[in-house]
């Protein structure tokens, strides 16, 4: 389920590489130029600039001889290898930072608008909605990638794919360590920054909720001076960051259900797994609009409204006519806004519905996903079964947050809760203490066994957990013998991509 890093054709001369990165030629001599930047030694590196990344569990310097044989034009290195004289090597203190420097240089050379999407949950779906709406608005003029290339490797590689026909790039900015959003904002220089939600995520690497707010708020602080901060004003921490952005002189636009939202979701009429009909006020851009979206639940509705707001801002920036409600609906009803593992609805052979939200989980997204399952079950006259995996990377807050969510689950009327792996046992304990039929199992395979024979055709089974819990195996087992095409989609998830080795 990881997202492949796309190829690019970004051109760089040796002089441009040295200027962008501050590096120096450590091995080789003469002039050189490259077309395309890559971190993958397994790819076609002929004529490309290879970036030798290093991490705790990998070191791409091991493959410099291989990329030299493959015809790479240049390599960015931390540790030069003089024994490979055929490869021009540019030494920098940190190749990861240098990759971002190259992306920044290319972003400035390209010169289009950048929309950056951050937040504790909902980033990938919101980014997909924005990309799809903008693609309807400017056919052929939008650069974006499906999936979640949102870390210090993936986001720069997306930016390096910007080409002359593109007028707007849409990138996702993720984090699991303090300072990563600021670095990605530096690299992308966003014209518009969107923050979807601020809640517990990756506390192991970032810290408490105040630290998470500061981390996500770095997106607004990293906007261009004339940039626009866009945020979900239903979230009080996002609202506070919007106020701080306004205090710096930047323009601010808000969306949400709250009366203070400039782009306000007024009504949402669910239509089963087909999504919903939405009514929103369009303050500053006209009156009320009605649109249709294939996304499920309020998270999907908010992502849809956010996409409409961003499209209006982009239209204004580029001097284009405001998009019509029909354009919004055409874009948001597309299957392209649905991504596997992000609250996709699929039918089992017996008719029961599986909500596949197996890609990611954190305390900010679990209750909203369970609410979607409850809504669909009520429409079908069925029950809700929840398979909830451990929420990883919460560090010292893990037990507390699992227990808090377990307490909340008591109000959802679950038929059964199957908690999977590790600290999910605390979630199970709290739910069971409040009368929820609960079982704790050690892994995905045992979760499948626990479900066998329990459901009827009217029921809804929510499958949600952090990527490391591998609950996609539960989804695969439940859907064995069925089509894998999603029927609907919505919401959350940060993730990361790593560099490659042969």
Secondary structure, DSSP 8 states (H G I E B T S, - for coil): ----------EEEHHHHHHHH--EEEE--S--EEE-EE--TTS--TT-EEE--B-SS-BGGGGHHHHHHTT-SEEEESS--TT-TTSEEEE-S-HHHHHHHHHHHHHHHH--EEEEEE-SS-HHHHHHHHHHHHHHHSTT-EE--SS---STTHHHHHHTT--TT-SEEEEE---SSTTHHHHHHHHH--SEEEE-------TTTS-SHHHHHHHHHHHHHTS-TT-EEEEETTSHHHHHHHHHHHHTT-EEEEEESSTT-SEEEEEEEE-GGG-EEEEEEETTS-SEEEEEE-B-HHHHHHHHHHHHHHHHHHHHHHT-----HHHHHHHHTSGGG--TTSSEEEE-TTS-EEEEETT---HHHHHHHHHHHHHHHHHHT--EEEEEE---S-GGGHHHHHHHHHHHHGGG--SEEEEESTTHHHHHHHHHHTT--EEEESSHHHHHHHHTTT--TT-EEEEE--GGG-THHHHHHHTTTS----S-B-------------
